[in-house]
Amino acid sequence: MNPVGMTRRQVIGAATIASAAAIAGLGQMSPPVRAATRAAVHGPSPLQGLRAGLRGRLLEPGDRGYRSLSTPSNGRFGNIRPQAVAVVAGAEDVAHCVRWCREHDVPFVVRGGGHNYAGYSTTTGLVISTASLTGLGYQAPTGRLRAGSGILNRELYSLLPQQGQGRWVLPLGTCPGVGIAGLVLGGGIGPSAPWAGLAVDALRSTTLVNAEGEIVKASEAREPELFWAIRGAGGGNFGIHTDFTFQMVPVPTPMVTTFIVRSVGRDSCTAALVAFQRLRIAHPRTVTGIATTEVDPSGAIAGEVRGQVIGDEALARDLLAPLLGVAGLDVVITERPWWEAFAGWLAQVPAPGSWWVRSRYAYDAIPDDALGRQVDHLAAFPGPTTQRKASFLLMGEVGGAVDDVARTDSAYVHRGASAIARYNVNWPMPGASTCGPGRIPSDIREWVDVGWDELSGVTAAESYQNFPDRALTDWADAYYRENLPRLIAAKRRYDPDNVFTYGQSVPLRE
């Protein structure tokens, strides 16, 4: 499959903005993949026209706020810096940016939280930042929530509890700095998904700017095919979203039970993975959580299963008995108020660094011995340190209520899965002289490849589009499967010139 429908803007590539700048008087710009520096201006600049049409701010290198709004979360892509960041104040600003970029052949990306795993929320052209689009409208009687596309996970974690009296919840992820737009448009898994469905399943309408620079609304009743496509295609494919309206789901119970189960050593960690997988398959709506196994700086293997049971402690202990029976575990089980447990899911902000994530969906149980081989493989990770590390995860944030929606009812296709198996590898950020995406250390790459080949043999050829992976050669099939032809048709209809494009955007043809 040809993954890219080439346009003039793509052919010109990263050098386009330099050419446009030189033609219009911006002067010669720095090499396309180096951190940008402010160019000397001689005569009128096209950026002046962009700035004049904005209610928001236009930031260039050296301006206050530029660095924080142009630095991606993944340090691997930290040396790709834009020529400017447009901090938009509303949909009209977004439309102006899109039209300006089309007129000047300037590559652009949209950025919410800057957490795109594969660096697709940064560019050498223009970053359109939605950081100021943080309006919130919470309707307590109906459970309707309207959120600006610049809202982050942590802000919703603060809003929804309503001082402990909140009756409604939106299924969210756990990373505090992730933007609502990226989360929702790629599906939106999280600890509530097994009983509440995905974040995208709660979406009722959205406002976006299309490829023509027009402001449009999409819902089941208005532009239904566009609404189908955006629910799972991933961000940056069909437009730039400025707000979302959700129908939240009722809090299921005033009290829940959380559990943390820690293990040490190969046998204990393997047994915990096996038991957790069986629990999730047996109780897909009631038990949720993530099982993480990692290698520490000494090369020792340790594991943690962190989860929640929708029910009281007695029910939890009954359901968790197969896991609690594993020898050598350290167990903490706590019955607590719903919102206290909810707050506990919000993760800590990770330390700066570079990382690579690979994922596969499991529809059938991964064989016990295959899980054991993954644990063994962790012990062979080369040169672990506090900054150079690896982990293997079984994410029990799918299945259950996620499967109440059919695979083809939205662009998110991965219905029916019982888990996501995931590799995480981390290493120190590249030096300042490095250009473009930081190279994955060769020994880490080789180590991941061995484990990935093993994992691919016992899981489905499907990967989570919100964990984009530049190493996937079959990424379009892995992200979309049987929904790919319909997505391609939608792309041709709504973005025939491939205005919204990046390394793994929905293609114009197979």
C-alpha positions in Angstrom: 0.0 0.0 0.0 1.2 3.5 -0.8 0.7 5.3 2.6 1.0 8.8 1.3 -1.1 10.7 -1.3 1.5 13.2 -2.4 0.7 16.9 -2.7 2.8 19.9 -3.7 3.2 20.8 0.0 4.5 17.3 0.7 6.9 17.3 -2.2 8.4 20.6 -1.1 8.6 19.1 2.4 10.4 20.7 5.3 12.2 23.2 3.1 9.0 24.8 1.9 8.7 27.4 4.6 12.3 28.4 4.0 11.5 28.9 0.3 8.3 30.9 1.1 10.3 33.0 3.6 13.0 33.8 1.1 10.5 34.7 -1.6 8.6 37.0 0.7 11.5 38.6 2.4 12.0 36.5 5.6 15.5 35.7 4.6 17.4 32.4 4.7 16.2 30.1 7.5 18.0 27.6 9.4 18.3 24.0 8.2 14.8 22.4 8.1 15.3 20.0 11.0 17.3 22.1 13.3 15.9 24.2 16.1 14.6 27.4 14.5 16.2 30.8 15.1 14.7 34.2 14.4 15.5 35.3 10.8 16.6 38.8 10.0 13.7 40.6 8.3 14.3 42.9 5.3 11.0 44.2 3.9 7.5 42.8 4.5 7.3 39.4 6.0 4.5 36.9 5.2 4.3 36.3 9.0 3.1 39.9 9.3 0.0 38.9 7.3 -0.5 35.9 9.5 -0.1 37.9 12.7 -2.4 40.7 11.5 -5.3 38.3 11.1 -5.0 36.6 14.5 -6.8 37.5 17.7 -4.4 35.2 19.4 -0.6 35.4 19.5 2.1 34.5 17.0 5.3 33.4 18.7 8.7 33.2 17.0 12.0 31.8 18.4 13.1 33.9 21.3 9.6 35.0 22.2 8.3 34.2 25.7 6.2 31.0 25.5 7.7 29.8 22.2 9.8 27.1 23.8 7.1 25.6 26.0 4.6 25.5 23.2 7.0 24.1 20.6 8.9 21.4 22.7 7.3 18.0 22.2 6.9 15.7 25.2 9.0 13.0 23.6 12.6 14.2 23.7 13.4 12.1 20.6 11.8 14.9 18.5 12.9 17.8 20.6 15.3 19.2 18.0 12.5 19.7 15.4 11.4 23.3 16.0 8.8 25.4 14.2 9.5 28.8 12.5 6.5 30.1 14.5 3.7 29.0 16.8 0.2 30.4 16.3 -1.6 30.4 19.7 -5.1 30.6 18.4 -8.0 32.3 20.2 -10.8 30.6 18.4 -12.0 28.8 15.3 -11.6 32.0 13.2 -7.9 32.1 14.1 -7.6 28.4 13.1 -9.3 29.1 9.8 -7.0 32.0 9.1 -3.9 29.9 9.8 -5.1 27.1 7.5 -5.8 29.5 4.6 -2.5 31.3 5.2 -0.5 28.0 5.2 -2.3 26.9 2.0 -1.5 30.3 0.3 2.1 30.2 1.2 2.7 26.4 0.9 3.8 26.3 4.5 3.7 22.9 6.3 1.7 23.0 9.6 0.6 20.8 12.4 -1.9 21.2 15.2 -0.7 20.8 18.8 -2.8 20.3 21.9 -0.8 18.8 24.7 2.3 18.0 22.5 2.2 14.3 23.5 2.1 12.7 20.0 4.4 9.7 20.6 5.8 9.8 17.1 6.5 13.5 17.0 3.7 14.4 14.6 2.7 17.5 16.7 5.8 19.3 15.8 7.2 20.7 12.5 9.7 23.0 11.0 6.8 25.1 9.6 3.9 26.5 11.6 2.5 24.9 14.8 -1.1 25.8 15.4 -1.5 25.6 19.2 -4.9 25.2 20.7 -3.5 25.8 24.2 -5.8 28.8 24.7 -9.0 27.0 23.8 -9.8 26.0 27.3 -13.5 26.8 27.7 -15.6 24.4 29.7 -19.3 24.1 30.0 -20.6 21.5 32.5 -24.3 20.8 32.8 -24.9 18.9 36.0 -28.6 18.0 35.4 -27.9 16.4 32.0 -24.3 15.3 32.0 -23.5 17.3 28.9 -19.9 18.6 28.7 -18.6 21.1 26.2 -14.8 21.3 26.2 -12.4 23.4 24.2 -9.8 21.4 22.3 -7.0 22.8 24.3 -8.2 21.2 27.6 -5.8 18.7 29.1 -6.5 15.5 31.1 -5.5 17.1 34.4 -8.0 19.9 34.0 -10.9 17.5 33.6 -9.6 15.4 36.5 -10.1 18.6 38.5 -13.5 19.6 37.1 -15.4 16.3 37.1 -15.4 15.5 40.8 -17.4 18.7 41.6 -16.0 18.7 45.2 -16.8 15.0 45.5 -20.5 15.5 44.5 -20.1 14.9 40.8 -22.6 12.5 39.2 -21.0 12.2 35.8 -17.7 11.0 34.4 -16.0 11.2 31.1 -13.8 8.2 30.3 -10.3 9.7 30.3 -6.7 8.6 30.0 -4.1 8.8 32.8 -1.4 11.1 31.5 -1.9 14.6 33.0 -0.6 16.6 30.0 -2.4 14.8 27.2 -4.9 17.0 25.3 -8.5 16.1 25.0 -8.4 16.3 21.2 -5.7 13.8 20.7 -7.2 11.4 23.3 -10.7 11.5 21.8 -9.9 11.5 18.1 -7.8 8.3 18.3 -10.3 6.5 20.5 -9.5 7.3 24.1 -8.7 4.3 26.2 -8.4 4.6 29.9 -9.3 3.0 33.2 -13.0 3.7 32.9 -13.3 2.4 29.3 -14.2 -1.3 30.3 -17.4 -0.1 32.0 -18.1 3.3 30.4 -16.8 2.9 26.8 -14.1 5.0 25.1 -13.9 8.7 25.3 -14.8 8.9 21.6 -18.0 6.9 22.3 -19.2 9.8 24.5 -18.6 12.4 21.7 -21.9 13.9 20.4 -20.6 16.8 18.2 -17.6 18.8 17.4 -16.6 22.1 15.7 -13.6 22.0 13.3 -11.9 23.9 10.6 -11.8 21.9 7.3 -9.3 21.9 4.5 -10.8 24.9 2.9 -10.4 27.0 6.0 -14.1 26.8 6.7 -15.7 26.4 10.2 -18.0 23.4 10.2 -19.9 21.3 12.8 -20.1 17.5 12.7 -22.5 15.1 14.5 -24.6 12.1 13.7 -27.2 14.5 12.3 -24.9 17.0 10.5 -22.0 15.7 8.3 -22.5 12.1 9.6 -19.8 10.6 7.4 -17.2 13.2 8.6 -18.4 12.5 12.2 -17.9 8.7 11.5 -14.3 9.3 10.3 -13.1 11.6 13.0 -14.2 9.1 15.7 -11.1 7.0 15.7 -9.0 8.2 12.7 -6.7 10.1 15.0 -6.0 13.9 15.1 -4.8 15.9 12.2 -6.6 14.0 9.5 -9.8 15.8 8.6 -9.5 19.2 10.2 -8.5 21.1 13.3 -11.0 20.8 16.1 -11.8 23.7 18.4 -14.4 22.2 20.7 -16.2 19.0 21.6 -19.6 18.2 23.2 -19.8 15.0 25.2 -22.6 13.0 26.9 -20.9 11.9 30.0 -21.9 8.6 31.8 -23.2 8.3 35.3 -20.8 7.4 38.1 -21.5 3.7 38.5 -21.2 3.4 42.3 -20.3 5.6 45.2 -17.6 3.3 46.4 -15.0 1.2 44.5 -12.1 -1.0 45.4 -8.6 -0.3 44.2 -5.7 -2.7 44.3 -1.9 -2.7 43.8 -0.1 -6.0 43.5 3.7 -5.9 43.3 5.9 -8.8 42.3 9.7 -9.5 42.1 11.5 -12.0 40.0 10.7 -13.9 36.9 8.3 -16.5 38.2 6.2 -14.2 40.4 6.0 -11.5 37.6 5.0 -14.1 35.0 2.3 -15.6 37.3 0.9 -12.1 38.0 0.7 -11.3 34.3 -1.1 -14.6 33.6 -3.5 -14.1 36.5 -4.3 -10.5 35.5 -5.0 -11.5 31.9 -7.4 -14.2 33.0 -9.2 -11.8 35.4 -9.7 -9.3 32.6 -11.1 -11.9 30.3 -13.4 -13.4 32.9 -14.7 -10.0 34.2 -14.2 -7.4 31.4 -16.6 -4.8 32.8 -15.8 -5.1 36.5 -12.0 -5.4 36.7 -9.8 -2.8 35.0 -6.2 -1.9 35.3 -2.7 -2.2 33.9 0.0 -4.9 34.6 3.5 -3.5 34.2 6.7 -5.5 34.2 10.0 -3.8 34.0 13.8 -4.2 34.4 15.5 -2.0 37.1 19.0 -0.6 36.8 20.5 -3.7 38.4 18.9 -5.9 35.8 16.3 -7.3 38.2 12.7 -7.9 37.1 9.8 -6.3 39.0 6.1 -6.0 38.3 3.1 -4.1 39.4 -0.6 -4.7 38.7 -2.6 -1.5 39.5 -6.3 -1.8 39.0 -9.9 -1.3 40.2 -12.9 -3.4 40.9 -16.4 -1.8 40.4 -17.7 -3.0 43.8 -16.9 -3.3 47.4 -13.8 -5.0 49.0 -15.6 -8.3 49.6 -16.4 -8.6 45.9 -12.9 -7.5 44.9 -11.2 -10.1 47.1 -13.5 -12.7 45.7 -12.8 -11.8 42.0 -9.1 -11.2 42.6 -8.5 -14.5 44.4 -6.6 -16.1 41.5 -4.2 -13.1 41.4 -3.9 -12.8 45.2 -3.0 -16.5 45.4 0.2 -16.0 43.5 3.2 -16.6 45.8 5.5 -13.7 46.8 3.2 -10.8 46.1 2.9 -7.6 48.0 -0.8 -6.6 48.0 -2.7 -3.4 48.9 -6.5 -3.5 48.6 -8.5 -0.4 49.5 -12.3 0.3 49.3 -12.7 4.1 48.8 -15.0 6.7 47.5 -15.4 6.8 43.7 -13.8 10.3 43.2 -10.8 9.4 45.4 -10.1 6.4 43.3 -10.6 8.4 40.1 -8.0 11.0 41.2 -5.6 8.1 41.9 -5.5 7.2 38.2 -3.8 10.5 37.2 -0.1 9.6 36.6 2.9 11.7 37.5 4.5 13.8 34.9 7.4 11.7 33.4 11.0 12.8 33.6 12.3 14.3 30.3 13.7 11.8 27.9 13.3 10.0 24.7 11.0 7.0 24.3 9.5 4.5 21.8 6.3 2.7 22.3 5.0 -0.3 20.3 1.6 -1.8 20.8 -0.5 -4.8 19.7 -4.1 -5.7 20.5 -4.8 -9.2 21.9 -8.2 -10.7 21.1 -7.5 -14.1 22.5 -5.5 -14.8 25.6 -1.8 -14.5 25.1 -0.4 -18.0 25.9 1.1 -18.3 29.4 4.5 -19.4 28.0 4.6 -16.4 25.6 4.1 -14.1 28.6 6.9 -15.9 30.3 9.2 -15.3 27.3 8.4 -11.6 27.4 9.5 -11.5 31.0 12.6 -13.4 30.2 13.3 -11.0 27.4 13.1 -8.0 29.8 16.0 -9.6 31.7 18.1 -9.3 28.5 17.6 -5.6 28.1 21.0 -4.0 27.3 22.5 -1.7 29.8 19.6 -0.6 32.0 20.0 2.6 34.1 17.6 5.1 35.7 17.2 6.8 32.3 17.7 3.8 30.0 14.9 1.3 30.7 12.3 -1.0 29.3 8.9 -2.3 30.3 6.2 -4.6 29.0 2.6 -3.8 29.7 -0.7 -5.6 29.5 -3.3 -2.8 29.4 -6.7 -3.9 30.6 -8.4 -0.7 29.3 -10.3 -2.2 26.5 -13.1 -4.8 26.1 -16.4 -4.7 28.1 -18.4 -1.6 27.3 -16.0 -0.8 24.5 -17.4 -3.7 22.6 -21.0 -2.4 22.8 -20.2 -0.4 19.7 -19.6 -2.4 16.5 -16.2 -2.4 14.8 -17.5 -0.4 11.8 -19.8 2.0 13.6 -17.0 4.4 14.1 -13.5 4.7 12.6 -12.1 3.1 15.8 -12.0 -0.5 14.8 -10.4 -2.4 17.7 -13.6 -3.6 19.3 -13.6 -7.1 20.9 -10.0 -7.0 22.2 -9.2 -8.1 25.7 -5.9 -6.2 26.2 -3.3 -4.1 24.6 0.2 -5.5 24.9 2.8 -2.7 24.8 6.5 -2.2 24.8 8.0 1.0 26.4 11.7 1.8 26.0 13.3 5.0 27.3 16.8 6.5 26.9 18.4 9.9 27.5 17.5 12.8 25.2 19.9 13.4 22.2 22.5 16.1 22.4 21.8 19.6 21.2 23.7 19.1 18.0 21.5 16.3 16.8 19.3 17.2 13.9 15.8 15.8 13.4 14.3 12.8 15.2 16.7 11.3 17.6 18.0 7.9 16.5 16.9 4.9 18.6 20.0 3.4 20.0 20.9 0.4 17.9 21.1 -2.1 20.8 17.7 -1.0 22.1 16.3 -1.3 18.5 17.6 -4.8 18.1 16.3 -5.8 21.6 12.8 -4.5 20.8 12.8 -6.2 17.4 13.4 -9.6 19.0 10.6 -9.2 21.5 8.3 -7.6 18.9 8.6 -10.6 16.6 7.7 -12.9 19.5 4.7 -10.7 20.5 3.5 -10.4 16.9 3.1 -14.1 16.7 0.6 -14.3 19.6 -1.4 -11.1 19.1 -3.5 -9.5 16.3 -1.9 -7.3 13.6 -3.6 -4.3 15.1 -2.0 -1.3 16.9 -3.5 1.6 18.8 -3.5 4.8 16.6 -3.0 6.9 19.7 0.3 5.2 20.2 1.7 6.0 16.7 4.8 4.1 15.8 7.1 5.2 13.0 8.5 1.7 12.8 5.2 0.1 11.7 5.5 -0.6 8.0 1.8 -1.7 7.8 0.6 1.2 10.0 -2.6 2.1 8.0 -3.9 -1.5 8.2 -2.8 -1.9 11.8 -4.6 1.2 12.9 -7.8 0.9 10.8 -8.2 -2.7 9.4 -11.5 -3.1 7.6 -12.4 0.6 8.1 -9.4 1.8 6.0 -11.3 1.8 2.6 -14.1 4.0 4.1 -11.6 6.3 5.7 -9.7 6.7 2.4 -13.0 7.6 0.7 -13.8 10.1 3.5 -10.3 11.6 3.0 -10.9 12.0 -0.7 -14.2 13.7 0.0 -13.2 16.1 2.8 -9.5 16.7 2.1 -8.8 15.8 -1.6 -5.7 18.0 -1.6 -4.3 16.3 1.4 -4.0 19.6 3.3 -4.0 17.7 6.7 -1.0 15.5 6.2 1.8 14.0 8.2 3.9 10.8 8.2 0.9 8.5 9.1 -2.1 10.5 8.1 -5.0 8.8 6.4 -3.9 8.3 2.8 -5.8 9.3 -0.3 -5.4 5.9 -1.9 -4.5 2.3 -1.0 
